[in-house]
Each structure stands twice: as structure tokens, then as C-alpha cells.
């Protein structure tokens, strides 16, 4: 079968990935949030918070993170303990 992109061979934890496990999704969520805000659309905001945001979280948690655990195992689990899923934050201390 064909693949969309080559399989990632190492877990990237540098650059923007130091602060969030999903910098691209964070950017897209911010961009899509800006649309109903700039349009002054309360209905758009309701749809965003009821459909778009939960959909993104469900995809990250139930699809993407399971793939990463399967591909990188303990390395990803340790990274997940230190770095925020979505919102860029300083590193958490791992005990």
C-alpha cells in the first residue's frame, strides 16, 4: 500500500515540541478559534467548543497518542509526562 509520509523513526522532542506535544494542532485550533471571534459569531463559538475542540482532543488521545506509544513505547510515555498535550507550557517535573 501507499503511505502519506514516511514512518517517523525517532521521537521529536526539540523545537516547539519542547513545549507542547502537538504544536501544529495547537496552531490550527488557535486559527479556527479566531474565525468566529473575528466574525463576532456566538453560534460559531458554540459549534467550535462543542464539536471542533472535543474532536481534536479525541483524535489526539485515542488515535495519535496510541500510535506514538506503539511506535516509541516508554520513550513517548516519559515525554508525555514532561510535556503538555496541547497548550505550550514549561516542562513539568517528573518524579
C-alpha positions as CSV (number, residue, x, y, z in Angstrom):
1,X,0.0,0.0,0.0
2,X,0.9,3.6,-0.3
3,X,1.8,5.8,2.7
4,X,1.1,9.5,3.0
5,X,4.5,10.2,4.6
6,X,7.5,8.1,5.6
7,X,7.3,6.4,9.0
8,X,8.9,8.5,11.8
9,X,12.0,6.8,13.0
10,X,12.7,8.9,16.1
11,X,10.6,10.8,18.6
12,X,11.0,14.6,18.1
13,X,11.2,16.4,21.4
14,X,13.1,19.6,20.3
15,X,12.0,22.9,18.9
16,X,8.3,23.6,19.5
17,X,7.9,20.0,20.7
18,X,9.7,21.0,23.9
19,X,6.6,22.9,25.0
20,X,3.7,21.0,23.5
21,X,3.3,17.5,22.1
22,X,1.1,18.9,19.3
23,X,2.3,22.3,18.2
24,X,0.7,22.1,14.7
25,X,-2.7,21.1,16.2
26,X,-2.4,23.9,18.7
27,X,-1.8,26.4,15.9
28,X,-4.8,25.1,13.9
29,X,-7.0,25.3,16.9
30,X,-6.0,28.9,17.5
31,X,-6.6,29.8,13.9
32,X,-10.0,28.2,13.8
33,X,-10.9,29.8,17.1
34,X,-10.0,33.2,15.6
35,X,-12.6,32.9,12.8
36,X,-15.8,33.0,14.9
37,X,-14.2,35.6,17.2
38,X,-13.3,37.9,14.4
39,X,-16.8,37.4,12.8
40,X,-18.5,38.1,16.2
41,X,-20.4,34.8,15.8
42,X,-21.6,33.3,19.1
43,X,-23.1,30.4,17.2
44,X,-19.7,29.7,15.6
45,X,-18.1,29.8,19.0
46,X,-20.7,27.3,20.4
47,X,-20.1,25.0,17.4
48,X,-16.3,25.3,17.9
49,X,-16.4,24.4,21.6
50,X,-19.0,21.6,21.2
51,X,-17.6,19.9,18.0
52,X,-14.2,21.1,16.9
53,X,-12.3,21.2,20.1
54,X,-13.6,17.9,21.5
55,X,-13.0,16.3,18.1
56,X,-9.3,17.4,18.2
57,X,-8.8,16.1,21.7
58,X,-10.5,12.8,21.0
59,X,-8.3,12.3,17.9
60,X,-5.1,13.2,19.8
61,X,-5.9,11.0,22.8
62,X,-7.5,7.9,21.1
63,X,-5.6,7.8,17.8
64,X,-2.4,9.8,17.7
65,X,-1.1,9.1,21.2
66,X,-1.8,5.3,20.8
67,X,0.2,5.3,17.6
68,X,3.1,7.0,19.3
69,X,3.0,4.6,22.3
70,X,3.0,1.8,19.8
71,X,6.0,3.3,17.9
72,X,8.1,4.7,20.7
73,X,6.8,2.9,23.9
74,X,8.5,4.1,27.1
75,X,10.3,7.0,25.4
76,X,6.9,8.6,24.4
77,X,5.3,7.8,27.8
78,X,8.2,9.7,29.6
79,X,7.9,12.5,27.1
80,X,4.1,12.7,27.7
81,X,4.8,13.0,31.5
82,X,7.0,16.1,30.9
83,X,5.3,18.0,28.1
84,X,1.8,19.4,27.8
85,X,-0.6,17.8,25.3
86,X,-1.7,20.9,23.6
87,X,-1.2,24.3,25.3
88,X,2.6,25.3,25.3
89,X,3.7,25.2,28.9
90,X,7.1,25.0,30.7
91,X,8.3,21.4,31.3
92,X,6.7,19.5,34.2
93,X,8.9,17.9,36.8
94,X,8.9,14.1,36.6
95,X,9.2,12.3,39.9
